Amino acid sequence: MPMTLLKKEIIAFAVAALSLFSAGQAQAESEGKMVFAIDVIRHGDRGPIVDLASAPHKWPQGLGQLTPEGMHQEYELGKKFHDRYIVKNHLLPEKFDVDTMYVRASDVDRTLMSAECTLLGLYPMGTGPTTEAGTEGAPARYQPIPIHTRPRDMDDLLIPDANKEVPKIYEEYVYNSPEWKERLAKESANFERWGKLAGYPIKAPRQMSGTGDTVFIRKIHHVPMPEGMTDEDAKAMIDFGEWVFAETFKPAEVGQVTGGNLLKVIVKYLGECSANKPDDKLKYVLFSAHDSTISALLSAMKAPAKFRPPYSSDLNIALLKSEEGYSVKVTLNDAPVDFPGSTNGVSSLEKFAALAPAHSTQKSQPRPATDIK
């Protein structure tokens, strides 16, 4: 009996899928074995930091707080990490071991809560320990995982604006750039109207980063806009705000000051892992932070983002070991990040380490990565 067209299509699809899987597996094997990983994530969906004074809205969780949607986004990200680090790459053990991973969040409710949700996906209910008597250590065998933080005004690792040099760097490398001046000349005529729509005066372009973000949040949550704000107004405010945010981190000099400290710590972690210390069990570091944290780090790597990293974004830095030595693979939301010295987001450890600034802008010298964690 001749093969039907449907059967032929099914077989062709299966062959193609198998070929793609084999190619992906071969690529992963050629890159090397994952021996250390760092994720810098953005918190999930949140309420606006500052609402529009012209039409204040009662946000259920409060201004700047993680929403239920944001909690779910981070939980799903954690499930993805479970598959990546426990199931596929066997970097982390099936049961939590405090010596194998370290978690740090900025001292902000939404990032601390995002870390909790992500970790619940990484080590889900049922993986926690039992007592000697065999009962659940915590309900549903929930696995608590420590999350470390520092006060905001002292955190020049995850809060880019904590560095007092930032305003001066912005003034020198952002506000005086030809691109900034050209765009400002086009948009400044809109500030008065945008200010009336928002309910407060717009005096500087950086205000629009926050105002545009608020308009965006109201839009995705279907919250009515202020009276008189058209769809065209909303789009223009959002677009300009997004441009301001991305343009702020475009100069590498800004990245060195705002993200250089974090890059140095990451390089130190990777270097310590490559030293093959027999007593060092640390394999994974999770930083739960902000869009500005990710953008600052990318800028420090001389690979500035062209857009604001979306909610629940993941900047992944993986250390790979092969017969040729150690390499570093960098992805943002699974897409390769092309930085100087890399090919398709992959470079030698030495080339990646060379991206870190020679001098730290921290008030005190960075502690060893084993202490910072």
Buried (B, 14 or more C-beta within 10 A) or exposed (E): EEEEEEEEEEEEEEEEEEEEEEEEEEEBEEBBEBBBBBBBBBBBBBBBEBBBEBBEBEBEBEBBBBBEBBBBBBBBBBBBBBEBBBEEBEBBBEEBEEEBBBBBBBBBBBBBBBBBBBBBBBBBEEBBEEEEEEEBEEEEBBBEBEBEBBEEEEBBBBBBBBBEEBEEBBEEBBBEBEEBEEBBEEBEEBBEBBBBBBBBEBEEBBBBBBBBBBBBBBBEBEBEBBEEBEEEBBBBBBBBBBBBBBBBBBBBBBBBBBBBBBBBBBBBBBBBBBEEEEEBEBBBBBBBBBBBBBBBBBBBBBBBBEEBBEBBBBBBBBBBBEEEEBBBBBBBBEEBBBBEBBEEBBBBBBBBBEBBBEEBBBEEEBEEBEEBB
